[in-house]
């Protein structure tokens, strides 16, 4: 016969297992920001004052500028990136991957994963800019959402709040374009400040190499 004490112990074990299972999606992820400084990140020479830190988030508010992750210098090829994002009305931004640092202008290497709910550009949040474009916003201004980029070999999966909204399979034999490569390879990450009328918040940035 099972005693109440044994039942209590069994229930505790099940609860602990459930808690561990619930935490599994974050296992292996490393944070790329400390929420207090720009350590590990490098501002462009172009309009560095556009970037600030508020309440643990990188804030892009000002003329065009980009913020590149430097980390340990080891490039990312296959990975799972998670970024919490919030936009103010009429804002445009982006999350770059497989890119590389440049002092000014729009990053030419890699891909841009669009951040845009209500800006005039019709390519909305989640789009792989000018590769696979999404016209309908899947998010709202003034609310945090989770944006995920998962790259495995020739496959790119984009999730918004856990829902897959885009999957791109790069064709065999695909070649880099010019001036924007938009070709899977390897590189780092970058965040975009698009224009003076845009204000975007990026926080809790973490990644897992695959």
Secondary structure, 3 states (H helix, E strand, C coil): CCCHHHHHHHHHHHHHHHHHHHHHHHCCCEECCCCCCCCCEEECCCCHHHEEEECCEEEEECCCEEEEECCCCCCECCEEEEEEEEECCCCEEEEEEEECCCCCCCCCCCEEEEEECCCCCCCCCCCECCCECCCCCCCCCCCCEEEEEEEECCEEEEEECCEEEEEEECCCCCCCCCCCCCCCCCEEEEEEECCCCCEEEEEEEEEEEC
